[in-house]
Amino acid sequence: MGSDRRELVLAAVAMLAIVGAACEKPAEVAPPPPAVFVADVVQRDVPVYLELVGQTMGFQDVEIRARVEGFLETMSFREGSFVKQGAPLYEIDRKPLEAVLAAARADQATAEAALVKANNDVTRYAPLVAKQAVSQQELDDARALQDGARSQVEAAKAAVEKATLDLSYTRVTAPISGLVGTTLVKPGNLVGRGQNTLLTTISQVNPMLFRVGVTEADYLRVAQRSPGRGGGPPELAGIQLTLADGSAYAHTGRVATVDRAVDPTTGTLGLQLEFPNPDQLLRPGQYGRARLLLETDTGALLVQQRAVQELQNLYSVAVVGADNTVAFRNVKVGQRVDSLWVIEEGLKPGERVVVEGLQRIQDGMTVEAKPAPAPGEGGGAPPSGEAK
């Protein structure tokens, strides 16, 4: 009986030992530091550009208007085509103005005939007055009629000239060489009644103007960088133009003119940039961006744009020290250069910043730093289980 009891006690003790061993937890293993991709702060000379949005306009935009009243008979051009100076565009019915010219010429002939008679009367009366064959009053009257007849001749000549000029206006020709727009009036319509009817517009497109508005501060930067001569526009050339599709225009431009004063409603100053347009790629009314080189920022510090975090207009980067400890730091950013961002304050050359894995790290945390691929190279995404 005693031996059986002893065996039961030993069995219970063994069971408790087994249960206690099963309840013990294994020692916790510290997780590895998160892996992040880092890139060095780059230092190099960076050109400083001023980018301005604007719209193209013809070097000359000439409105073609009807200067006389009449029915439009013909249109002699293809809309949207290039026309040369002096090329016929429209013709207005000439018959009414031809009749006016004929009447004016007839009036001139009548006035000239009256002048001849008045001259003859004066010539005849002058010697007769000395002989007292006619009175001085008759001679004075003849001279007065002579002066009146002479004035009538001058008025008749002016009427002929005006009628001739009006008749010439029935043939509308291109005043400049350029692109002609769509016609606003078709043949058969009455034009010129009470106003100079707008027919179409011709634009000289080589060279082409690009109009932009700059702030007063930006204009001062441009003018101080490249001052003009004799109060003229800044002597700034090599201006690049980016078209609406993002492509770069093949020809560079220059500053052509600057407005007289700052617009008080917008606070901007108008600039007209001039670009060659030999292929007529540019048309009036196109939008684009002009880029003007202002200066070169020597020894600028740059980081990849994805390394910069923005929160309520505050910018920060995660700097990884030599001991792989993370320190978040506020920075002052400048212009963007391709996929890089100029850092004006807050970083030093040679420091490392986190470009991948920012969402998994905190200030003061130790990380596993891995070099990030250059912008545009493959492999930028972290491997599975590493920084994401």
C-alpha positions in Angstrom: 0.0 0.0 0.0 2.8 2.4 0.9 4.7 1.6 -2.3 1.7 2.3 -4.4 1.1 5.6 -2.7 4.7 6.6 -3.3 4.4 5.8 -7.0 1.3 7.9 -7.3 3.1 10.9 -5.7 6.1 10.5 -8.1 3.8 10.3 -11.0 2.0 13.5 -9.9 5.3 15.3 -9.5 6.4 14.2 -13.0 3.1 15.4 -14.4 3.5 18.8 -12.8 7.0 19.1 -14.1 5.8 18.3 -17.6 3.0 20.8 -17.4 5.3 23.5 -16.0 7.8 23.0 -18.8 5.0 23.3 -21.4 3.9 26.6 -19.9 7.3 28.3 -20.1 7.6 30.9 -23.1 10.6 30.9 -25.4 12.9 33.8 -25.1 11.9 36.7 -27.5 14.3 37.4 -30.4 14.7 41.1 -31.4 13.4 41.9 -34.9 16.0 43.0 -37.5 16.2 46.7 -38.2 14.0 47.8 -41.2 15.8 47.9 -44.5 15.7 51.2 -46.4 17.2 52.5 -49.6 19.4 55.6 -49.2 21.1 58.0 -51.7 23.9 60.5 -51.3 23.3 64.2 -51.4 24.6 65.3 -54.8 26.5 68.5 -55.3 26.9 70.1 -58.7 26.3 73.3 -60.7 22.7 73.8 -61.6 21.3 76.3 -64.1 18.5 78.5 -62.7 15.6 78.9 -65.2 12.5 81.1 -65.2 9.5 79.3 -66.7 6.7 81.3 -68.1 3.3 80.2 -69.6 2.2 82.2 -72.6 0.5 82.2 -76.0 1.7 82.6 -79.5 0.6 85.5 -81.7 1.6 86.6 -85.2 4.4 89.0 -85.7 1.8 91.0 -87.4 -2.0 90.3 -87.3 -3.7 92.4 -89.9 -7.5 92.6 -90.2 -8.8 92.8 -93.7 -11.9 95.0 -94.0 -14.2 96.2 -96.7 -13.5 100.0 -97.2 -16.4 100.6 -99.6 -20.0 99.5 -99.8 -21.1 96.9 -102.2 -21.9 93.3 -102.9 -19.0 90.8 -102.5 -18.5 89.1 -105.8 -15.5 86.8 -105.5 -13.1 85.3 -103.0 -9.7 84.4 -104.5 -7.9 82.5 -101.8 -8.0 79.2 -99.9 -8.8 79.6 -96.3 -5.9 78.8 -94.0 -3.3 79.0 -96.7 -0.2 81.1 -97.1 -0.6 84.2 -99.3 2.0 86.6 -100.6 1.8 90.4 -100.3 -0.3 91.9 -103.1 -2.2 88.6 -103.8 -5.9 89.2 -104.6 -8.3 88.2 -101.8 -11.8 89.6 -102.6 -13.5 91.7 -105.2 -16.5 93.9 -104.5 -19.0 94.9 -107.3 -17.4 97.7 -109.2 -20.3 98.9 -111.3 -21.8 101.5 -108.9 -18.4 103.0 -108.2 -17.5 103.1 -111.9 -20.6 105.1 -112.4 -19.6 107.5 -109.6 -16.2 107.9 -111.2 -17.7 108.6 -114.6 -20.0 111.3 -113.1 -17.0 112.9 -111.3 -15.0 113.0 -114.4 -17.9 114.7 -116.2 -18.2 117.3 -113.5 -14.5 117.9 -113.8 -14.8 118.5 -117.5 -17.6 120.9 -116.9 -15.7 122.8 -114.3 -12.6 123.0 -116.6 -14.8 124.4 -119.4 -16.2 127.0 -117.1 -12.7 127.9 -116.0 -11.6 128.4 -119.7 -14.5 130.8 -120.2 -13.7 132.7 -117.1 -10.0 133.0 -118.1 -11.1 134.3 -121.6 -13.4 136.9 -120.0 -10.6 138.2 -117.8 -8.2 138.3 -120.7 -10.7 140.2 -122.9 -11.9 142.7 -120.2 -8.5 143.7 -119.0 -7.4 145.9 -122.0 -11.0 147.2 -122.4 -11.0 148.7 -119.0 -8.0 150.9 -119.9 -10.0 152.2 -123.0 -13.0 152.6 -120.7 -14.9 150.2 -123.0 -16.1 148.2 -120.0 -16.3 149.2 -116.4 -13.9 148.2 -113.6 -16.8 146.4 -112.0 -17.2 144.1 -114.9 -13.6 143.2 -114.8 -13.7 142.5 -111.1 -16.8 140.3 -111.6 -15.0 138.4 -114.3 -12.0 137.8 -112.0 -14.3 136.6 -109.2 -15.9 134.2 -111.6 -12.4 133.0 -112.6 -11.4 132.3 -109.0 -14.7 130.4 -108.5 -14.2 128.4 -111.6 -10.7 127.5 -110.5 -12.0 126.3 -107.2 -14.6 124.3 -108.9 -12.0 122.6 -111.0 -9.9 121.7 -107.9 -13.1 120.3 -106.2 -13.9 118.3 -109.3 -10.4 116.8 -109.4 -10.6 115.9 -105.7 -13.9 114.1 -106.4 -12.3 112.2 -109.3 -9.4 111.2 -107.1 -11.8 110.0 -104.3 -13.9 108.0 -106.8 -10.8 106.5 -108.3 -9.6 105.5 -104.8 -13.0 104.1 -103.8 -13.0 102.1 -107.0 -9.5 100.7 -106.2 -10.9 99.5 -102.9 -13.2 97.1 -104.6 -10.2 94.9 -105.2 -9.0 93.7 -101.8 -5.4 92.4 -101.8 -3.1 91.0 -99.1 -1.2 93.9 -97.4 1.5 91.5 -96.0 2.7 87.9 -96.7 1.4 85.4 -94.2 -1.3 82.9 -93.2 -4.8 84.0 -94.0 -7.6 82.9 -91.8 -11.2 81.7 -92.6 -13.4 84.2 -94.4 -16.1 85.8 -92.3 -18.2 87.0 -95.3 -19.1 84.9 -98.3 -19.6 86.1 -101.9 -23.1 87.5 -102.4 -23.2 89.4 -99.1 -23.4 93.2 -98.8 -20.4 94.6 -97.1 -19.2 98.0 -96.0 -22.6 99.5 -95.3 -22.2 101.9 -92.3 -19.0 100.2 -91.2 -15.8 98.6 -92.4 -16.9 95.0 -92.5 -14.2 92.6 -91.2 -13.5 90.0 -94.0 -10.6 87.9 -92.6 -7.3 88.3 -90.8 -3.7 87.7 -92.1 -0.9 86.8 -89.7 2.8 87.1 -90.4 4.1 83.9 -88.7 7.8 84.0 -89.4 9.0 85.1 -87.0 6.4 84.3 -84.4 5.8 86.2 -81.1 5.1 84.5 -77.8 3.5 86.7 -75.2 4.0 86.1 -71.5 3.3 87.9 -68.3 6.1 88.1 -65.6 5.9 89.4 -62.1 7.7 92.5 -61.2 10.3 90.5 -59.2 11.0 88.1 -62.0 11.3 91.0 -64.5 13.9 92.6 -62.3 15.8 89.3 -62.2 15.8 89.2 -66.0 16.6 92.8 -66.5 19.5 92.8 -64.0 20.9 89.6 -65.5 20.8 90.9 -69.1 20.2 94.6 -69.2 19.2 96.2 -72.5 20.8 99.1 -74.3 19.3 102.5 -74.4 16.2 101.5 -72.5 15.4 98.7 -74.8 14.4 95.1 -73.9 16.8 92.9 -72.0 19.4 91.3 -74.3 18.4 87.8 -73.4 18.6 85.1 -76.1 18.7 81.3 -76.2 15.1 81.1 -74.8 13.7 77.6 -75.0 10.0 76.9 -75.8 8.1 73.8 -74.7 4.9 73.1 -76.8 1.6 71.9 -75.5 2.4 68.2 -76.1 5.6 68.5 -74.0 8.0 68.6 -77.0 10.8 71.1 -77.2 10.6 73.6 -80.1 13.5 73.3 -82.4 14.4 77.0 -82.5 15.4 79.3 -79.6 14.1 82.8 -79.1 14.9 86.2 -77.7 13.2 89.0 -75.8 11.6 91.3 -78.4 9.7 93.9 -76.6 8.6 94.8 -73.0 5.4 96.6 -72.1 5.6 100.2 -71.0 4.1 99.6 -67.6 3.1 96.9 -65.1 -0.6 96.0 -65.4 -2.2 97.2 -62.1 -4.9 94.6 -62.2 -2.6 91.6 -62.5 0.7 93.0 -61.2 2.5 91.5 -64.2 4.5 93.0 -67.0 4.0 91.8 -70.5 6.9 90.4 -72.5 7.0 89.5 -76.2 9.5 86.8 -77.1 10.4 86.3 -80.7 11.0 82.8 -82.2 11.9 81.9 -85.8 9.2 79.9 -87.5 10.5 78.8 -90.9 8.4 75.6 -91.0 5.2 77.3 -89.8 4.8 74.8 -87.0 3.7 77.6 -84.7 0.3 79.2 -85.3 -1.3 82.1 -83.5 -3.1 81.2 -80.3 -1.0 78.2 -79.3 -0.1 77.8 -75.6 3.3 76.7 -74.3 6.0 77.4 -71.7 9.1 79.5 -72.3 12.2 78.8 -70.2 14.7 81.6 -69.7 18.2 81.0 -68.2 18.8 83.4 -65.4 22.0 82.2 -63.8 23.9 79.2 -62.6 23.7 78.0 -59.0 27.3 76.9 -58.2 27.7 73.9 -55.9 24.0 73.3 -55.4 22.9 70.3 -53.2 20.4 68.0 -54.8 18.4 65.0 -53.6 15.9 62.7 -55.3 12.4 64.1 -55.2 11.0 61.0 -53.6 13.2 61.6 -50.6 11.4 64.8 -49.7 8.2 64.7 -47.7 5.8 67.7 -47.6 3.3 68.4 -44.9 1.5 71.8 -44.7 4.2 73.5 -46.8 6.9 72.1 -44.6 9.5 69.9 -46.3 11.6 67.3 -44.5 14.0 64.4 -45.3 15.2 61.4 -43.3 19.0 61.6 -42.9 20.9 58.3 -42.1 24.0 58.9 -40.0 27.2 56.9 -40.0 25.8 54.6 -37.3 22.7 53.9 -39.4 20.5 56.0 -37.1 17.6 58.0 -38.7 17.2 61.7 -38.0 14.3 63.6 -39.6 15.3 67.1 -40.6 13.4 70.1 -42.0 14.8 71.5 -45.3 14.3 74.5 -47.6 13.7 73.4 -51.2 14.5 75.2 -54.4 13.8 74.4 -58.0 13.3 71.0 -59.4 15.9 69.6 -61.9 14.6 66.6 -63.7 13.9 64.0 -60.9 16.0 65.9 -58.4 15.2 68.7 -56.0 17.6 71.5 -55.0 18.0 71.8 -51.3 18.8 75.3 -50.3 19.1 74.8 -46.5 19.2 71.8 -44.1 21.7 69.4 -45.7 25.4 69.0 -46.2 27.4 67.4 -49.0 28.0 63.7 -48.5 25.0 63.0 -46.2 22.7 60.1 -47.0 18.9 60.5 -47.2 16.2 57.8 -47.3 14.5 57.5 -50.7 12.6 54.2 -50.1 10.9 53.0 -46.9 10.1 56.3 -45.3 6.7 55.1 -44.0 8.3 52.4 -41.8 10.9 54.4 -39.9 10.8 56.9 -37.1 13.2 59.5 -35.7 16.1 57.8 -33.8 15.4 54.4 -35.3 18.3 52.2 -36.5 17.9 50.9 -40.0 19.7 48.7 -42.5 20.8 51.2 -45.2 21.1 49.9 -48.8 22.2 52.0 -51.8 19.3 53.1 -53.9 19.5 52.7 -57.7 19.8 55.9 -59.7 16.6 57.6 -60.9 15.3 55.9 -64.0 17.1 52.6 -63.3 15.2 49.4 -62.6 15.2 47.7 -59.2 14.0 50.8 -57.3 11.3 48.8 -55.5 12.5 47.1 -52.3 12.6 43.3 -52.2 9.8 41.3 -50.5 10.0 41.6 -46.7 12.3 44.7 -46.9 11.5 48.4 -47.0 8.3 49.2 -48.7 
